Structures are given as structure tokens and as C-alpha cells.
Amino acid sequence: MTHGSEMGKLEKLRQKLRARPVEMGFADIRLLLEADGWTLDRVTGSHHHFIKADEDVITLSPHSGKVRRDAITRVARAIGSQRD
């Protein structure tokens, strides 16, 4: 079960994701994906491949620990955090 402080952090990250920042930290994106049931399947060079049953693979290539806006948009669509 998720603790209250973890839920608060996840909700803050979801709000940040909805705002489509220019970049977000890879650790935060990974946390959001894993909270939504995605699993890191493999890492090939700098490419991190996340999988979830009945979903397309999400491949992220973080640079200096950051994920860029195009990947943030793909993640937001995959986990249902569309901008209102």
C-alpha cells in the first residue's frame, strides 16, 4: 500500500507532467511509470524500455538525468495525465 507522503509526491509529479515542462528528471518519470504499472524491461545504451501488458513499449533516452518534452508528452498519454 502506498503511504500518504508517497501519494502526495505522485500527485505533485502528475500535476507537473500535465503542465508539459521542457524537461523532467528521469527518476520522476520512472516513478510515475512504475506507479502506473509499467516495468523497466531493458536498457540498451542510453535507451530505457518500459513495458506494460497490452501497451506499446515506451522508450526513453535521458540526457544528463533529464527527459525532454516529446518523451514527457508520450508518457503523459500513456498514463492518462492529459492536460485539462
Secondary structure, 3 states (H helix, E strand, C coil): CCCHHHHHHHHHHHHHHHCCCCEEEHHHHHHHHHHCCCEEEEEECCEEEEECCCCCCEEECCECCEEEHHHHHHHHHHHCCCCC
